Amino acid sequence: MKRIRLRIKIMELFNDSRGSAGSRTLKDQMNDAGFPIGRFKVRSLMREAGLKSRQPGPSPYKKYGQARVDIPNLLDRQFDVPEPNKVWCGDISYVWAGDRWHYLAVVMDLCTRRVVGSAISDKPNAQLVIDALEIALESRGYPKGLMFHSDQGSQYGSRRFRRVLWRHRVQQSMSRRGNCWDNSPMERLFRSLKSEWVPPLGYRSLAAAKADINDYFMRYYNWRRPHAANGGVSPGVAENQINLVSKIA
């Protein structure tokens, strides 16, 4: 009976991930849910239940390009940030919704890899990244001493976007041109979104896309999905732990 209960719980967590969770993720989620279990046993139970994770292979990133003289790469791949609201990263991707491509801008707090803002539009312009940033700033109480890092996309280098950063006293950093590793946490986030969550044929409508992607970021990714950068703890839980330690200290 105990093994059956474990298998049922694993199936529940696997289905909640839309078939994307592997044995490492399921092991962490089971332990968080109060079911002490090792990865070997999780693999065994997955085989019994016929569960197979769908995860892509590694991406062959290239390393080349130069930094902008006026907006240097201040972050310089220093992705281990000890406190929330010190370094945010941003990037743009795309999703199919209705009968056309739409563009998704996301802002991530690098400390725990928590998504703090996002916006979707049919135009990949400066307003899209401004909307995502302003949503993030409002949701986080307009933090002081913040750095924002992105690639060299024209939206992030536009005067409109840079004016918003200046108005909120946010320091800007940019990757070297064409170097995905300089903003790799964002690359991994979009890779996870598309391999784990977005339907293969896209969404029927823009409203459906907005609701489903928001559910992924704000519920599943931030609070349910274990993240390797946090030692197997979800971004929201990891941030709460950091804040608790800070209050005690």
C-alpha positions as a Markdown table, in Angstrom:
| # | Residue | x | y | z |
|---|---|---|---|---|
| 1 | Met | 0.0 | 0.0 | 0.0 |
| 2 | Lys | 2.8 | 2.4 | 0.8 |
| 3 | Arg | 4.4 | 1.9 | -2.6 |
| 4 | Ile | 1.1 | 2.5 | -4.3 |
| 5 | Arg | 0.6 | 5.8 | -2.3 |
| 6 | Leu | 4.1 | 6.9 | -3.4 |
| 7 | Arg | 3.4 | 6.1 | -7.0 |
| 8 | Ile | 0.1 | 8.0 | -6.9 |
| 9 | Lys | 1.8 | 11.0 | -5.4 |
| 10 | Ile | 4.5 | 10.9 | -8.0 |
| 11 | Met | 1.9 | 10.7 | -10.8 |
| 12 | Glu | 0.1 | 13.7 | -9.3 |
| 13 | Leu | 3.3 | 15.8 | -9.3 |
| 14 | Phe | 4.3 | 14.6 | -12.7 |
| 15 | Asn | 1.0 | 15.5 | -14.2 |
| 16 | Asp | 1.1 | 18.9 | -12.5 |
| 17 | Ser | 4.4 | 19.5 | -14.3 |
| 18 | Arg | 2.7 | 18.6 | -17.6 |
| 19 | Gly | 5.1 | 15.7 | -18.0 |
| 20 | Ser | 8.3 | 17.7 | -17.7 |
| 21 | Ala | 9.5 | 16.7 | -14.2 |
| 22 | Gly | 12.3 | 14.2 | -14.1 |
| 23 | Ser | 13.5 | 12.0 | -11.3 |
| 24 | Arg | 15.6 | 14.8 | -9.6 |
| 25 | Thr | 12.7 | 17.2 | -9.6 |
| 26 | Leu | 10.2 | 14.6 | -8.4 |
| 27 | Lys | 12.5 | 13.5 | -5.6 |
| 28 | Asp | 12.8 | 17.1 | -4.3 |
| 29 | Gln | 9.1 | 17.7 | -4.6 |
| 30 | Met | 8.3 | 14.4 | -2.8 |
| 31 | Asn | 10.6 | 15.3 | 0.0 |
| 32 | Asp | 9.1 | 18.8 | 0.3 |
| 33 | Ala | 5.6 | 17.1 | 0.4 |
| 34 | Gly | 6.7 | 15.0 | 3.4 |
| 35 | Phe | 7.5 | 11.7 | 1.5 |
| 36 | Pro | 11.2 | 10.9 | 2.2 |
| 37 | Ile | 12.4 | 9.1 | -0.9 |
| 38 | Gly | 15.6 | 8.8 | -3.0 |
| 39 | Arg | 16.1 | 9.3 | -6.6 |
| 40 | Phe | 16.6 | 5.6 | -7.4 |
| 41 | Lys | 13.2 | 4.8 | -6.0 |
| 42 | Val | 11.6 | 7.6 | -7.8 |
| 43 | Arg | 13.0 | 6.3 | -11.1 |
| 44 | Ser | 11.7 | 2.8 | -10.2 |
| 45 | Leu | 8.2 | 4.2 | -9.5 |
| 46 | Met | 8.2 | 6.3 | -12.7 |
| 47 | Arg | 9.0 | 3.1 | -14.7 |
| 48 | Glu | 6.1 | 1.3 | -13.0 |
| 49 | Ala | 3.7 | 4.1 | -13.8 |
| 50 | Gly | 5.1 | 4.5 | -17.4 |
| 51 | Leu | 6.2 | 8.1 | -16.8 |
| 52 | Lys | 8.9 | 9.5 | -19.0 |
| 53 | Ser | 10.1 | 13.1 | -18.6 |
| 54 | Arg | 10.4 | 15.3 | -21.7 |
| 55 | Gln | 13.5 | 17.4 | -21.3 |
| 56 | Pro | 15.7 | 18.9 | -24.1 |
| 57 | Gly | 19.4 | 18.2 | -24.4 |
| 58 | Pro | 22.1 | 20.9 | -23.8 |
| 59 | Ser | 22.2 | 23.9 | -26.1 |
| 60 | Pro | 25.5 | 24.5 | -28.1 |
| 61 | Tyr | 26.0 | 28.1 | -27.1 |
| 62 | Lys | 28.6 | 30.1 | -28.9 |
| 63 | Lys | 31.0 | 32.5 | -27.2 |
| 64 | Tyr | 31.9 | 35.6 | -29.1 |
| 65 | Gly | 31.1 | 39.3 | -29.5 |
| 66 | Gln | 31.9 | 42.6 | -27.8 |
| 67 | Ala | 30.3 | 44.5 | -25.0 |
| 68 | Arg | 28.8 | 47.9 | -25.7 |
| 69 | Val | 31.1 | 50.8 | -24.7 |
| 70 | Asp | 28.2 | 52.9 | -23.3 |
| 71 | Ile | 26.5 | 50.0 | -21.5 |
| 72 | Pro | 29.2 | 47.6 | -20.3 |
| 73 | Asn | 28.8 | 44.0 | -19.1 |
| 74 | Leu | 28.8 | 44.9 | -15.4 |
| 75 | Leu | 27.3 | 41.6 | -14.3 |
| 76 | Asp | 30.1 | 39.6 | -16.1 |
| 77 | Arg | 28.4 | 36.3 | -15.3 |
| 78 | Gln | 28.4 | 36.8 | -11.6 |
| 79 | Phe | 25.1 | 34.9 | -11.3 |
| 80 | Asp | 25.4 | 34.1 | -7.6 |
| 81 | Val | 23.7 | 37.0 | -5.9 |
| 82 | Pro | 23.2 | 36.8 | -2.1 |
| 83 | Glu | 20.2 | 39.1 | -1.7 |
| 84 | Pro | 16.9 | 39.6 | -3.5 |
| 85 | Asn | 16.3 | 42.9 | -5.4 |
| 86 | Lys | 20.0 | 43.5 | -6.2 |
| 87 | Val | 20.3 | 42.1 | -9.7 |
| 88 | Trp | 17.5 | 41.5 | -12.2 |
| 89 | Cys | 17.8 | 40.0 | -15.6 |
| 90 | Gly | 15.5 | 40.4 | -18.6 |
| 91 | Asp | 15.0 | 38.9 | -22.0 |
| 92 | Ile | 12.4 | 38.4 | -24.8 |
| 93 | Ser | 11.0 | 35.2 | -26.4 |
| 94 | Tyr | 8.0 | 34.4 | -28.5 |
| 95 | Val | 4.9 | 32.2 | -28.3 |
| 96 | Trp | 2.2 | 31.3 | -30.9 |
| 97 | Ala | -1.3 | 32.5 | -29.9 |
| 98 | Gly | -4.4 | 32.7 | -32.0 |
| 99 | Asp | -3.1 | 33.1 | -35.6 |
| 100 | Arg | 0.2 | 34.9 | -35.1 |
| 101 | Trp | 3.4 | 35.1 | -33.0 |
| 102 | His | 3.3 | 37.2 | -29.8 |
| 103 | Tyr | 6.3 | 38.3 | -27.8 |
| 104 | Leu | 7.0 | 37.6 | -24.2 |
| 105 | Ala | 9.2 | 39.8 | -22.0 |
| 106 | Val | 10.2 | 38.5 | -18.6 |
| 107 | Val | 12.1 | 39.9 | -15.6 |
| 108 | Met | 13.9 | 37.6 | -13.2 |
| 109 | Asp | 15.4 | 38.3 | -9.8 |
| 110 | Leu | 18.8 | 36.6 | -10.1 |
| 111 | Cys | 19.2 | 35.8 | -6.4 |
| 112 | Thr | 16.8 | 32.9 | -6.4 |
| 113 | Arg | 15.8 | 32.9 | -10.1 |
| 114 | Arg | 12.3 | 34.1 | -9.2 |
| 115 | Val | 10.2 | 35.6 | -12.0 |
| 116 | Val | 9.0 | 39.1 | -10.8 |
| 117 | Gly | 7.4 | 40.5 | -13.9 |
| 118 | Ser | 6.3 | 39.6 | -17.4 |
| 119 | Ala | 4.4 | 41.1 | -20.3 |
| 120 | Ile | 3.1 | 39.8 | -23.7 |
| 121 | Ser | 2.5 | 41.9 | -26.8 |
| 122 | Asp | 2.1 | 41.4 | -30.6 |
| 123 | Lys | 5.0 | 43.9 | -31.1 |
| 124 | Pro | 8.6 | 43.2 | -29.8 |
| 125 | Asn | 9.1 | 46.9 | -29.1 |
| 126 | Ala | 10.5 | 49.0 | -26.3 |
| 127 | Gln | 7.0 | 49.3 | -24.7 |
| 128 | Leu | 6.9 | 45.5 | -24.2 |
| 129 | Val | 10.1 | 45.5 | -22.0 |
| 130 | Ile | 9.1 | 48.7 | -20.2 |
| 131 | Asp | 5.7 | 47.1 | -19.3 |
| 132 | Ala | 7.5 | 44.0 | -17.9 |
| 133 | Leu | 10.0 | 46.1 | -15.9 |
| 134 | Glu | 7.3 | 48.4 | -14.5 |
| 135 | Ile | 5.2 | 45.4 | -13.4 |
| 136 | Ala | 8.3 | 44.0 | -11.6 |
| 137 | Leu | 9.2 | 47.3 | -10.0 |
| 138 | Glu | 5.7 | 47.8 | -8.7 |
| 139 | Ser | 5.4 | 44.2 | -7.4 |
| 140 | Arg | 8.7 | 44.5 | -5.5 |
| 141 | Gly | 8.1 | 48.0 | -4.0 |
| 142 | Tyr | 10.6 | 49.9 | -6.2 |
| 143 | Pro | 13.8 | 48.6 | -4.7 |
| 144 | Lys | 16.9 | 50.8 | -4.3 |
| 145 | Gly | 20.4 | 49.9 | -5.5 |
| 146 | Leu | 19.2 | 47.6 | -8.3 |
| 147 | Met | 21.1 | 46.5 | -11.4 |
| 148 | Phe | 19.2 | 45.3 | -14.6 |
| 149 | His | 21.0 | 43.0 | -17.0 |
| 150 | Ser | 20.0 | 42.0 | -20.5 |
| 151 | Asp | 21.3 | 41.1 | -23.9 |
| 152 | Gln | 22.0 | 43.8 | -26.5 |
| 153 | Gly | 18.5 | 43.7 | -27.9 |
| 154 | Ser | 17.4 | 47.1 | -29.4 |
| 155 | Gln | 14.5 | 47.3 | -27.0 |
| 156 | Tyr | 16.8 | 47.3 | -24.0 |
| 157 | Gly | 19.2 | 49.8 | -25.6 |
| 158 | Ser | 16.4 | 52.2 | -26.6 |
| 159 | Arg | 16.2 | 55.7 | -25.2 |
| 160 | Arg | 12.7 | 55.0 | -23.8 |
| 161 | Phe | 13.8 | 51.9 | -21.8 |
| 162 | Arg | 16.9 | 53.6 | -20.6 |
| 163 | Arg | 14.9 | 56.6 | -19.4 |
| 164 | Val | 12.8 | 54.3 | -17.3 |
| 165 | Leu | 15.9 | 52.8 | -15.7 |
| 166 | Trp | 17.3 | 56.3 | -15.1 |
| 167 | Arg | 14.0 | 57.5 | -13.5 |
| 168 | His | 14.1 | 54.6 | -11.0 |
| 169 | Arg | 17.9 | 54.8 | -10.5 |
| 170 | Val | 18.5 | 51.3 | -11.9 |
| 171 | Gln | 22.0 | 50.6 | -13.1 |
| 172 | Gln | 22.1 | 49.0 | -16.5 |
| 173 | Ser | 24.3 | 46.1 | -17.6 |
| 174 | Met | 24.4 | 44.3 | -21.0 |
| 175 | Ser | 25.8 | 41.1 | -22.3 |
| 176 | Arg | 28.4 | 40.9 | -25.0 |
| 177 | Arg | 26.9 | 40.7 | -28.5 |
| 178 | Gly | 25.8 | 37.2 | -29.5 |
| 179 | Asn | 27.0 | 35.6 | -26.2 |
| 180 | Cys | 24.1 | 33.6 | -24.7 |
| 181 | Trp | 26.2 | 32.6 | -21.7 |
| 182 | Asp | 26.2 | 36.2 | -20.5 |
| 183 | Asn | 22.5 | 36.0 | -19.8 |
| 184 | Ser | 22.2 | 32.2 | -19.4 |
| 185 | Pro | 19.7 | 32.2 | -16.5 |
| 186 | Met | 17.1 | 33.8 | -18.8 |
| 187 | Glu | 18.0 | 31.4 | -21.6 |
| 188 | Arg | 17.3 | 28.5 | -19.3 |
| 189 | Leu | 14.1 | 30.0 | -18.1 |
| 190 | Phe | 12.6 | 30.3 | -21.6 |
| 191 | Arg | 13.9 | 26.8 | -22.4 |
| 192 | Ser | 12.1 | 25.4 | -19.4 |
| 193 | Leu | 8.9 | 27.3 | -20.2 |
| 194 | Lys | 8.8 | 26.0 | -23.8 |
| 195 | Ser | 9.8 | 22.4 | -23.1 |
| 196 | Glu | 7.7 | 22.0 | -19.9 |
| 197 | Trp | 4.6 | 24.1 | -20.4 |
| 198 | Val | 3.7 | 25.8 | -23.7 |
| 199 | Pro | 1.6 | 23.5 | -25.9 |
| 200 | Pro | 3.4 | 22.2 | -29.0 |
| 201 | Leu | 0.9 | 24.0 | -31.2 |
| 202 | Gly | 0.7 | 27.1 | -29.2 |
| 203 | Tyr | -2.4 | 28.7 | -27.7 |
| 204 | Arg | -5.9 | 29.3 | -29.2 |
| 205 | Ser | -6.0 | 32.9 | -28.1 |
| 206 | Leu | -3.8 | 35.6 | -26.6 |
| 207 | Ala | -6.0 | 35.6 | -23.4 |
| 208 | Ala | -5.3 | 31.8 | -23.0 |
| 209 | Ala | -1.6 | 32.4 | -23.5 |
| 210 | Lys | -1.5 | 35.1 | -20.9 |
| 211 | Ala | -3.4 | 33.1 | -18.3 |
| 212 | Asp | -1.4 | 29.9 | -18.8 |
| 213 | Ile | 2.0 | 31.5 | -18.9 |
| 214 | Asn | 1.2 | 33.5 | -15.8 |
| 215 | Asp | 0.2 | 30.3 | -14.1 |
| 216 | Tyr | 3.5 | 28.7 | -15.0 |
| 217 | Phe | 5.6 | 31.6 | -13.7 |
| 218 | Met | 3.6 | 32.7 | -10.6 |
| 219 | Arg | 2.4 | 29.3 | -9.4 |
| 220 | Tyr | 4.4 | 26.4 | -10.8 |
| 221 | Tyr | 7.9 | 27.8 | -11.5 |
| 222 | Asn | 8.1 | 30.2 | -8.5 |
| 223 | Trp | 6.5 | 28.0 | -5.9 |
| 224 | Arg | 6.4 | 24.3 | -7.0 |
| 225 | Arg | 9.4 | 23.7 | -9.3 |
| 226 | Pro | 12.7 | 22.8 | -7.6 |
| 227 | His | 15.6 | 24.9 | -8.9 |
| 228 | Ala | 19.2 | 23.6 | -9.0 |
| 229 | Ala | 20.5 | 27.1 | -8.3 |
| 230 | Asn | 18.6 | 27.0 | -4.9 |
| 231 | Gly | 19.8 | 23.5 | -3.9 |
| 232 | Gly | 16.5 | 21.9 | -5.1 |
| 233 | Val | 14.2 | 24.5 | -3.6 |
| 234 | Ser | 11.7 | 26.6 | -5.6 |
| 235 | Pro | 12.5 | 30.3 | -6.1 |
| 236 | Gly | 9.7 | 31.6 | -3.9 |
| 237 | Val | 10.5 | 29.3 | -1.0 |
| 238 | Ala | 14.2 | 30.0 | -1.3 |
| 239 | Glu | 13.6 | 33.8 | -1.2 |
| 240 | Asn | 11.4 | 33.4 | 1.9 |
| 241 | Gln | 14.2 | 31.5 | 3.6 |
| 242 | Ile | 16.7 | 34.2 | 2.8 |
| 243 | Asn | 14.3 | 36.9 | 4.1 |
| 244 | Leu | 13.7 | 34.9 | 7.3 |
| 245 | Val | 17.4 | 34.6 | 8.0 |
| 246 | Ser | 17.9 | 38.3 | 7.3 |
| 247 | Lys | 15.2 | 39.2 | 9.8 |
| 248 | Ile | 16.7 | 36.9 | 12.5 |
| 249 | Ala | 20.1 | 38.4 | 11.9 |
